[in-house]
Amino acid sequence: MAAKKAPIVVRGGRLIDGNGGKPVDNATVVIEGNRITRVDSGQVDVPKEARIIDARGKTMLPGLIDNHVHYRVFCGELFLAHGVTSVRDLGNPLDWIMAQRDAVALGKVPGPRIFCAGGGFYGKSTAAHHMVPADLADARRMSKRLIEMGVDYLKMHLGVPVDITQAIAEVGRAVGLRLTGHLETSIVPYAEAGVDGVEHATGCAEATIRSEKGKKGLASIKLWLAKFLAPWSLAEKEHYPEVTDFLAKKGTFIEPTSVLWGASLGARERWEKEDYELLKNPGLSYLAVNDRLIWLDHYYIAYGARAKQEPKQDVLIGNRYSIYGIHPESQMREGFQRLGEFLCQLVKAGGNVVTGTDAPAVLPGLSLHRDMECLVAAGLTPMQAIMAATKVGADYLGKKKELGSIEKGKLADLIVVRGDPLKDITHTRQIDTVIKDGEIMDISYHADFFNPIARPHSQEFYGYPTPRLDNLSPKVAFANDAELEMVLKGKDFFPVSVVCFGGSPVATRFVSQSEVAARVPSYLLSVGTVPVSVVNPKPTEWSEGGGTSNSVPFIVQFPRAGKAV
């Protein structure tokens, strides 16, 4: 029989319990098993066998919640080390993410609590795990099947009609599950139909855009990522009170993913240095180069501001984003300011704002602290930002009775940080102790960290796609000819693409996404059949497959008669 676990007592620190009230100094929190059994102030008697954590000079907070992640096998330690004890996964193959959830719950793999929905409902499928209902009956059938499989909430994405949305919401609500959504039109009819919350604050700016000029500008936004942020530069403030009052009365949760704005608001130099310093930790050696490059470079490409001088031709990664950024910097700054005003009005009206990062598009764990910092920069108070990551976040999960605040009877998820985050929100980064489910977590990194349940496929949203090579011109040359210029045609070429001639990289000139030109030096023209390919650099969309195209043969003949060899 296993020995009874000793109680844990955290005492002497300042308590911010997550409820938004006045902090309690010299607080004591008693944990027995996986529950909080006492919360008090001053000197209190504690069990003599208890493990004591001295929090004097520090602050106690509920475990943090990231309400927007796309979980990967490497995320666990990064979240825990930064005090994130719960995450909501917004899109993965359902069988896999449920296996991850259960492995963490069983203590087999370190990580935060995972709440998941699978791929979700779409208007048009772009991945194998996306679901597209044919009609209302199909939507209800699919929803019931997901619930039978054990999802924690339901999710819909771009292009799902309002009537389908309502059918999904009704099935979920019957068993107490929330429905979350990504929108590209006004949030109002979707909230009326039963959507409980939205990601990236989508649909909110759109609900305020009423002028013909604004509607025309909104219609011009085509790329996936731009749809999430760019509409805020068009938001019409005179309609804010109507929309925020409506959302507050409905209790709709707004997850703005404010951290994603950092790339276009001048944060790159500081954040990139912070990430680089963190990633130098030898304990994180298991993190792949592809993922590191997304955090250190590609995030800033995908979400960065466009230059004042527009390129002659845009260069796109699918229909997802441009390598030249989302929107001009001035418009992004204006958009963030308008988003901040909207969020402040929403909170003042009694509405719900929650934290979410879209990790691992950004570095897991650390980015949640940046998200809170961005909320404060947008106008929320430090207390409101903390509540967005704790109490309000737990409510969005449908777990407000179990998580999100430090109260007697709740699950024992709490963190201890050095400093006072009410004076400086960045103090939430200074993690001293993390307790999840009544267990003191190891918050160091381990080079031998291993997650045995590999994700079924390695395709990522971010990164360069694998190019396709269709044709070469010319296709034949003679040995020892002078340098030749070759034109290559195909798909998914970029300014950073490189042509390889028989495995040797050669000077490459970008013409368009369907054409590049290469200069092949004479010394490479040896007799034979030479494979020619195009290589896109890391990070690549297929992290395991790389960025090398198919090869097309190039024939090098013997020298022409009479020509010296």
N, C-alpha and C positions, 0 to 999 in steps of 0.2 A: 504494500500500500504506500502510495507516494506521501512524503511528509507534507504537512500543512505549510503553505507558504507564509513567511513572516509578513506582517503588515508593513506598509511603507508610510512614513510620515514626512511630509514636506513642510518645514516650518521656518518662521522668521522673516519671510519675504513679503513683498507687497503683492496683493492678490487683485488681478483684473479678471473677474469671474466670467466675462463674456456677455453679461446681461445689460451692460451699459451704465450701471450705477457707479457710485463713488468707489474708488479702490479701497481695499482694506489693508491697513498696515499691520505688520507683525502677525500675519495670518498663519493658520495651521490647517493642513489638509491631510486627512487620514484615509488611507486606501487599504481595503481588505479584500483579498481575491482580486477581481477585476472591477470592483465598484468603489466609488467614493462613499465613505461611511460617515464622515464628519468634516464640516468646514466651520472654522471658528477663528477668533482673533485672541491675541494675548496668550498667556501661559495656560496650557491645557495638559491634563494627564494623558499619557499615551501608553500603549502596551509596552512592557519592558523588553519584549523580544523584537520590537519594531526596528526596521532599518530607517535611520534618520538621514534625511537630506537637508542640509543647512542652506537655506535660501536667503540668509541675511544679506541686505544690500542688492538683492536681485528681485525680479518680478515673475510671478506665476501667472500663466495664461492657459486657457484651454488648448488642446492640440489643434493645430492649424488644418484647414480644409482647402484643398485645391479642387474647385468644382468644374474644371475643364482640363482634362488630360487625355492623351492617347497613349496608353500605357505600353511600355516596351520591357523586354527582359532585364534591362540594365537599370531600371528606374529605382528599385527598392531602396538601396542605401542612400542615394542622393536625396530622396524625399525625407527619410527618417533623420538624416544628419541635419536637415534644416527645419525640423520640428513639424513636418507635415505628416499627420497621423491618419488622414483620410483623404481619398481622392475619388473623383467621379470620372469614369472613363467614358469618352464621348464617341468611340467608334473603333471596333476591333471585331475580328471573327468571334462569334459568340462562344463557341465551345472553348476556344483558347482563353479568352479573357475570364470566363467563369472558372477555368482551371487555375489561372493565376490568382483569382480572388480566393478560391478555396485553399490553395497552397499557402497563401499568406495567413489565412485564418487558422490553418492547422499548425502554423509555426514552422513549416518546412522551408519556406523562402522568406528572408527578411523583406519587409515592405510595409506600406501603409494599408489600412483598410481600403478595399476596392469596391466601389459600387458601379454596376455596369448595365448596359442595355443592348450590347451587340452593335451591329452596323446601323440599325435604324431604318426608318421609312424615307424614301426618296421619290421625287417626281420622275427622275431618270437615274437609273443605276450607273455608277462609274466604277464599281468594285463588286467582287463576288459576294461580299457579305452585306450589300445594300438590298433592301426590300422595296418592291414597287407594287402596291396593291392595284388590282384591276378595277375594283369597285368597292362599294361600302361593305358588302358581305366579305369580300376578300380581306379588307382592312381589319374587320372584326376577327376573322379567323386567324390571321397572322398575329394579331395582338394577343389573342388567347393562347396561341401556341408559345409565344415568347414568355408569357406569364407562367405557363406550365413548366417551361424550361428553367425558370428561376431568376429572371431578370429583376433588377432592383428599381428600374424606372423604364419609361418608354421614351423614344426619341424620334423626331421627324426632322427632315432637312429641306433644302431648297426645292421648290416646285410641287410640294404636296398641296392639293386643293383643300379649301376650308372644310368641305363636307367630309372628306376622308379624315382630316385632322379631328373633326368632332367625333367621328366613329371610334377612332383610336383612343381619344381622351375618355370617352364614356366607358370603354372596356377597362382602361386603367383605373379610373376613379372608382369603379365598382369594387376593386380589391385594394384601394388605398395607394395606388402607384401614381406618381406624377408624370406629366408629359412635358418634355423640353423641346425647343425647336430652334433651328436656324431659319431666318426669314429673309426675303428680298422685297417684300411689300409691307404695308402698314401692319403693325402688331395688333391693332384694335380688333379686327374680325377674328384673328386667331386666338386672342385672349378670351373673346366672347365664346369661341368654340371649345375652349377648355385647355389651351396651352398654359401651363403653369409658370413657364419661364423661358427666356431666350438667351442664346449664346452670342457673344460679341455685341450685345445690346442691339442686335439686328431687329429691324422693324420699328424701332423707336424713332430714329431720325426720319424714316420714311413716313411715319404717322404725322409728322409736323410739316412735311413738304407739301404745300397746297398750291403754290403759285405755278403758273405755266412755265416760267423760267426754271423754277426749281425742279419741276417734273421732267422737263427736257434734259436738265443736267443729270438727274438721277437715271434717266433712260440711257444716257451715254456711258454709264459705268458698266462694263461688261465682264471684267475678270473676277474670278472667284474671290480672291483676297481683298480686292478693291471694294467689292460689295459689302464687306464687313466693316470697313473703316471710312472710306471716302464719303459716303452719304452725309456724314456729320458736318462736312464743310458747307452743305446745302441746307442744314436744319434751320427751320424758321421759328425763332424764339417766341414769337407772339402766340404760338400754339402750344408751348410747353405746359402752361398750367392745366389746360384741358386734358392733355395726354398723361401727365404725371398724376393728376388727381384720379383719372380713370384707372391707371395701373395700381396706384396705392389702394384704391377701394377693392380692386379685384385680387389684391395680394400677389400680383405677378412678380416673379423674381427676375432681376436684370443682372446678367453677368457680362460686364463690358470688356473683359480681357484687356484691361488698360495697359498692361505691360507691353503689349504688341505695338503700342504707339511709340515706345522708346527709340526705336530705330530711326524714326523720322523726326524726332524731337531733340537730337543732339546727344543722345546717351551712349553712342557707339564707343567712343574712346574709353570712357570709364568702365562700362560694362564688359567690354572685350578684355580689358586688362584684368578685371576681377575674375572672369571666366578662365582666362589663361592661367592665372595664378592657382585657381582651384584645380584645374585639370593637370597641373604639374605634380599633384599629389601621387606618389608611387602607388598608393592603395587603389587608385582609379585607373591603373594600367589596363584593365579589362575593357575600357571604353574604346570603341573602334574609331579609326581616323574619320570615317564617313560622318559619324555623329558629332565628333569634335568640330569638324569643318562647318556643319550646319550651325552650331552655336557661335563659332568664332567668325563666321563670314556670311553664310548663306541667309541666315535670318535677316541680316542687315541689307542684303540684296532684295529679298522678298518684300520686306516691310519698309524699306528705306524711302526717303523722299526723292522724287524725280528732280533732275537738274533743271535750272531755269531754261537752259537751251535744250529743247526737245531733240532727241535723236532723229535722224532722217528716216529711220525705220525702226519700229519697235521690235523687240526680241522677246518672245514669249516661251514660257514653259507650259505647254498644253494650253488649257483655258484657265490656268490657275493663277499665274502671276507673271509680271514682266521683270527681266533682270535689271531694268532701269528704275524700279521702284513703283510705288502705288500712286502717288499724287504729288504735285509740287509742294515744297516745304511750307510755303506761306499758307497754303490751303489746309495742310495737315495740322499746322499749329492752330489755325482758326477752328478746324474741326475738333481738336482736342479741347479747346476752350469751350466750345458749344456743348460737347459731350459732358464736360465737367459741370456746366451750369444745369444741364438736364438732370444729372445724377444728384446734385445738391437739392434741386427742387423736389425730386422724387423722394429723397430721404426726409426732407422737411415735411412732405405730405404724408409721411408714415409708410413709404414704400420700401421695397426690399432690393438692396444691392449686395451682390456676393462676389467673392474673388474667384478668378480662374485664369489660367496662364496659357493653355494650348500646348504645354510641355508634351513631348520633347522637341517641339519647334523652337523652344527656348530651353535653357538648362533647367532640368527638373529640380525642385526644391528651392534653390536660391531665387528663382524667378517669382515665386509666390511673395517673397518679401518685397521684390521690386514692384509687384502688382499693388501691394498695399501702399508703397511709397508713391506710386503713380496716382492712386485714388486720393491720397492726401494732396498731391500736387494739383489734382483736378478740383480740389475744394472741400473734400470731406475732412472731418476731424480725425486725428489718430484713433480715437475711440470708435468712431464709425467704421474706419478701415479694419480695425481689429474685429469688430462684430461681423463685418462682411466675411471674414475668414474663420469665424467661429459659430456664434449662435445663429446668425441668418443663414450661413452656409449649411449648417446642420438641418435647418428647417427646409431648405431647398432639397436636401437629400431625403426628406421625409423622416428624419431621425431626431427631431428636436427633443423628444423625451429621453433620448439616450446619450446624445452627443452635443457638443457646441458650447457648454458652460460647465463651470466647476461648481457642482451642487451635490448634495447628499443624494445618493441613489443612482446617480448617473455613471456611465462607464468611465473608467479612470484613464482618460486621455488628457494629459497636461504636459506643459513644457515650462522650464525655468530659463529665463534669459537674464543676461547681465545688463544692468541699466534700467531705464524707465522709458518704455515706448510711447507713453503719453506725452513725454517731453520731446522725444525724438523717435519717430516711427522706425528709423533704421536700427534701433536697438533690438527689434525683434530678430535681427540676423544673429545676434550674439547668443547662440544656443549653448546652454550649460548642461541641461538634463532634458531627456525626452522620456515620457512614460506613456505607453500605449497599452490599453487593455490591462492595466495593472502591472505591467512589466517594465522595468527600467531597460531602455533600449541601448544597444551598443551603437553609438553614433560615429564611430570611426569607419574608415574605408578599408577594404580588404582585397588585395590583388587577386586572391583566389575565390572571390565572390563568383558564384555560379548559380544560374537559374536553369534547371534542367528541362523546362517546358518551352522549347523554342517556338517562336511565332511561325505559323504555317507558311507565310510568304514574306519576302524581304522588301516588297515594294513600299516606298515612302511617298508622302505628299510632296516633300521638298527634295531638291537635288536635280541635277541634269539628267534628262532621259537618255537612254541608249540610242545613239544615232542609227539611221538606216542608210546604207549606201546603195544606190540604184545603178549608177552609170559612171564611167570614166571617159575622158576625151583628152588626149588620144589613149588608145589601149595597147599600142605597140610602139617600140623604139628599137634602136640598134645599139649594141654595145659600144661604149666610148663615144656616143653622140654627145653633143654639147648639152649643158643644162636645159631641161625642158620644163615648160609650165603645163600643168595638168589641171583640168576642170573636173570637179567631182559634183555629182548631183544626187540628192536624196532627201532626207528629212531629219529635223532636229539637230541642225548645226548651230553653233554659237560662236561669238567672237573669240572664245577661249578654246575652241576645238582645234585639234592637231591631226594632220594627216600622217599616217605611218606607212612607209614604203618598205615592204619586207621587214617590218619590225623596227625600222629606223625612223624617228620623227623628222619631218622635213618642214621647211618654212611654209606656213599656211596663211592665207589671206581670206578673211570672212567676206563673202559677197551677200549672202542672205541665208535664211534658215534652211533653204533648199539647195544652196550652192556654196562651195568653197573652192579656192584655187591653191595649188601647191607647186613649189619649185623643187624639182628633183635634181640634185647635183649629178654631174656626169660620173663620178666615181661609184655611184650606186647602181649604175646601169650595167650590171653583169648579166651574162647570158643565162636565161632561165625564165621560169614563170614566177612572178613576184606577187604575193598577196598585198593588196592595198586596202587600208581600213581608215576609219576616222575615229578618233578617241575624244570623248568628253571627259573633263577632269572630275575628281571628287569635289563635293559630295554628289553621289549619283542616286537617281530615283530607285534603282535596284541595288541595294547595298551589297548583295552577294554576287550579282551578275556583272558588276562593273559597268563602264561606259564605253566599251569598244564595239563598234559596228560589225556587221558581217564583212567579210573580205570579198573583193572583186579582183580577178586575176589580171595582171599586166604582163605582156609578153616582151621579153628583151631578146632580140635575134642576134645572130652573129654579125659582125661588122659587114657593111656593104663591101662588095668586091672592089679591091684597089685601095681600101682605106686601112691604114695602119692600125694594128691592134695595140 
